[in-house]
Amino acid sequence: MDLRDALRAFAAARDWDSYHTPKNLVMALSAEVGELTDLFQWLTPEEAKDAMKDPELAWNVRDELADVMHYLTRLADKLNVDLVEAAFAKIERNERRFPTGSLTPVAVEKGEL
C-alpha cells in the first residue's frame, strides 16, 4: 500500500471523504504549512540549518512535514494529479527557464510541458 492508498483508507474508515474537497484540502494544507513556518519564523539562518539537532524541534518539524505531505498527497489524489510526474515536469521547465551559467530567467509560456 502506498501513501495515497493509506490516506484514502484512513479517510474512508472515518467517513471523512465528503469533507476532503479540493477547497478544504487546500485550506488545511495552507494551515499546516503555516504551522511549519511558525517553527522556523524567529530562528536565525544558522539555527534553522541546525533545527534537526534539537530533539523537540526535530520532532515538531517531522510532524508538520508529515501533515503537509498528507494534505498535499490527498489533494493531488482528489485532483487526479500525479505528484511525481508534475514535479519532474516542473524541474524540466525550470531547467529551460534557468539555464546553467545564467542569472536571468528565460521566458516560458504558461502551459508548456
C-alpha positions, 0 to 999 in steps of 0.5 A: 500500500502506498501513501495515497492508498493509506490516506484514502483508507484512513479517510474512508474508515472515518467517513471523512471523504465528503469533507476532503474537497479540493477547497478544504484540502487546500485550506488545511494544507495552507494551515499546516504549512503555516504551522511549519513556518511558525517553527522556523519564523524567529530562528536565525539562518544558522539555527534553522540549518541546525533545527534537526539537532534539537530533539523537540524541534526535530520532532515538531518539524517531522510532524508538520512535514508529515501533515503537509505531505498528507494534505498535499498527497490527498489533494493531488489524489482528489485532483487526479494529479500525479505528484511525481510526474508534475514535479519532474515536469516542473524541474524540466521547465525550470531547467529551460527557464534557468539555464546553467551559467545564467542569472536571468530567467528565460521566458516560458509560456504558461502551459508548456510541458 
